[in-house]
Amino acid sequence: MPPRAWQRMLSGRRLDLLDPTPMDIEVEDIAHGLAFVARWNGQTRGDFAYSVAEHSLLVEEIFARMNPGIAARWRLAAVLHDAPEYVIGDMISPVKAAVGPGYGELDQRLTAAVHRRFGLPAVLPAPIKKQIKAADKVSAWLEAVRIAGFQEAEADRLFGRPAPEVLWRLEIRLRPPAEVRADYIATVARLLAACD
């Protein structure tokens, strides 16, 4: 018998990891999973893990700040940029490199299904993807310095130093998973409504 390659979600959906379809993806499942997945392998300061859901909300905020007036659909893409991690977890970059191309292929399949589920192109336009990645690096720098124990010089080398105006008044929030989950769901709903 072949090994099981699907996961049962709390919504009751059965997500096939090798052949994911948009109809098996629910925002509640994504938000729940991401609210319990720790960034930095949990090696952060604070009473709560800094979750991928919280990170995703911050990336969307940074992306909007760096791209004033950008369409809601691309802001939605920013908040969903790590959505596959609700089933495959958040591996730090050195682990992804060690795992090899299989991780990237799985991530791409899940990303395409998530995008189609929410009315986005399976593959984002290159300029949008580049801008989301830039926002992601700003978030990584901020997280590294504020909660993951990095010195600014080290974070500068790894992620690039963000412009002061981008960092202005950005906060790292450490909240209970239920609160982050609700905020993630509400943000996706708000952005989907703005896409109509």
BELZILIN-V837947 format. One record per pair of residues at least 4 apart in sequence whose ideal C-beta (glycine too) atoms are under 7 Angstrom apart, sorted by the first residue. I is the first residue (numbers start at 1). J is the second residue. D is the distance in Angstrom with one decimal. If there is no record, write none. Layout:
# BELZILIN-V837947
i=(I/I)
j=(J/J)
d=(D/D)
This chain:
# BELZILIN-V837947
i=(5/5/5/6/6/6/6/7/7/7/8/9/9/9/9/10/10/11/11/11/13/13/13/14/15/15/15/15/16/17/17/20/20/20/20/21/22/22/22/25/25/25/27/27/27/28/28/29/29/30/30/30/31/31/31/31/31/32/32/33/33/33/34/34/34/34/34/34/34/34/35/35/35/35/35/35/36/36/37/37/37/37/37/38/38/38/38/39/39/39/39/39/39/39/40/40/40/40/41/42/43/44/44/44/44/45/46/46/46/47/48/48/48/50/50/50/50/50/50/51/51/51/52/52/52/52/53/53/53/53/54/54/54/54/55/55/55/55/56/56/56/56/56/57/57/57/57/57/58/58/59/59/59/59/59/59/60/60/60/60/60/61/62/62/62/62/62/62/63/63/63/63/63/63/64/64/65/66/66/66/66/67/70/70/72/72/72/72/73/73/73/74/74/75/75/76/76/76/76/76/76/76/77/77/77/77/77/78/78/79/79/79/80/80/81/81/83/84/84/84/84/84/85/85/87/88/88/88/91/91/91/91/93/94/95/96/99/101/102/103/104/105/106/107/108/109/110/111/112/112/112/113/114/115/115/115/116/118/119/124/124/125/126/127/128/129/130/131/132/133/134/135/136/137/137/137/138/138/138/139/140/140/141/141/141/141/142/142/142/142/143/143/143/144/144/144/144/145/145/145/146/147/150/150/152/153/154/155/156/156/162/162/164/175/175/177/178/179/180/181/182/183/184/185/186/187/188/189/190/191)
j=(16/17/18/14/15/16/17/15/17/87/14/13/15/26/29/29/32/26/28/29/24/26/29/24/20/24/25/87/20/87/106/24/109/110/113/113/113/116/117/113/114/117/31/185/188/32/185/33/86/34/83/86/35/53/181/184/185/36/181/37/86/87/51/52/53/56/82/85/86/184/51/53/177/180/181/184/51/177/51/52/85/89/90/42/49/50/51/44/50/51/52/55/90/143/44/50/143/148/92/49/148/49/50/147/148/147/50/147/174/174/174/175/176/54/55/143/147/172/174/55/177/180/56/82/85/90/57/180/181/184/58/173/175/180/59/82/139/143/60/79/81/82/184/61/79/183/184/187/62/139/63/78/81/135/136/139/64/75/78/79/187/65/66/135/138/139/166/170/67/75/78/131/132/135/70/75/166/131/134/135/166/131/74/75/76/191/194/195/77/120/195/78/128/79/191/80/118/120/188/191/192/195/81/120/124/128/132/132/135/187/188/191/114/118/132/136/114/88/107/110/111/114/89/90/110/106/107/110/95/96/99/103/97/98/99/103/103/105/106/107/108/109/110/111/112/113/114/115/116/122/123/117/118/120/121/122/122/192/195/128/129/129/130/131/132/133/134/135/136/137/138/139/140/141/159/160/142/162/166/143/144/159/145/155/159/162/146/167/170/172/147/148/172/148/150/155/159/150/152/155/172/172/154/155/156/157/158/159/160/161/166/167/168/179/180/181/182/183/184/185/186/187/188/189/190/191/192/193/194/195)
d=(6.3/5.1/4.7/5.2/6.0/4.7/6.3/5.3/6.7/5.6/5.6/4.4/6.0/6.8/4.2/6.1/6.0/4.5/5.9/5.1/4.6/6.1/6.6/6.5/5.8/4.8/7.0/6.3/5.8/6.5/6.5/6.4/5.8/5.4/3.9/6.0/5.3/4.3/3.7/5.9/5.7/4.3/6.0/5.8/5.0/6.1/6.3/6.2/6.4/6.0/5.1/4.7/6.1/6.1/4.6/4.0/4.8/7.0/5.6/6.3/3.0/6.4/6.2/4.4/3.8/6.4/7.0/6.3/5.0/6.6/5.2/4.3/4.0/4.6/4.0/6.8/6.8/5.4/6.1/4.5/5.5/5.8/5.1/4.0/3.8/6.6/6.3/6.9/4.8/6.8/5.9/5.2/5.9/6.5/5.1/6.7/6.9/4.8/5.8/5.3/6.4/6.8/4.7/4.3/5.3/4.9/6.9/6.2/4.0/6.6/4.4/6.3/6.2/5.9/6.8/6.5/5.8/6.9/5.9/6.9/6.6/5.5/6.1/5.2/5.1/5.1/6.7/4.7/6.4/4.6/6.6/6.0/6.7/5.1/6.3/6.9/6.0/7.0/6.6/5.2/6.6/5.5/6.8/6.6/6.6/6.2/6.3/6.1/6.3/5.0/6.0/5.5/6.1/5.0/5.3/5.0/6.4/5.6/4.4/4.1/6.8/6.4/6.1/4.1/5.0/5.8/6.6/7.0/6.1/6.4/4.0/6.4/5.8/3.9/6.3/5.5/6.2/6.7/6.6/5.9/6.1/5.8/5.1/6.2/6.2/5.0/3.6/5.0/6.7/6.3/4.9/6.7/5.2/6.7/5.4/6.2/6.2/6.7/6.8/4.1/6.6/6.6/6.7/5.5/5.7/6.3/6.4/5.0/6.3/5.7/6.3/6.7/5.8/6.5/5.2/6.5/4.5/5.6/5.0/3.6/5.5/6.7/5.9/4.8/6.8/6.2/6.8/7.0/4.2/5.0/7.0/6.9/6.4/6.5/6.3/5.3/4.4/6.1/6.4/6.2/6.3/6.6/6.5/6.0/6.4/6.7/6.2/6.2/6.4/3.9/6.9/6.3/6.7/3.9/6.3/5.3/5.6/6.7/6.6/4.8/4.5/7.0/6.1/6.5/6.4/6.3/6.5/6.6/6.2/6.5/6.8/6.5/6.3/6.4/4.8/5.9/6.4/4.4/5.7/6.1/6.0/4.8/6.4/4.9/4.1/5.5/5.8/6.7/6.0/6.3/5.7/5.7/6.2/4.8/3.9/4.3/6.7/5.6/5.6/5.1/4.8/5.5/4.8/4.6/6.1/6.8/6.4/5.6/6.8/4.4/4.8/5.3/6.5/4.4/5.1/5.9/6.5/6.4/6.2/6.5/6.2/6.2/6.5/6.3/6.2/6.3/6.1/6.3/6.5/6.6)
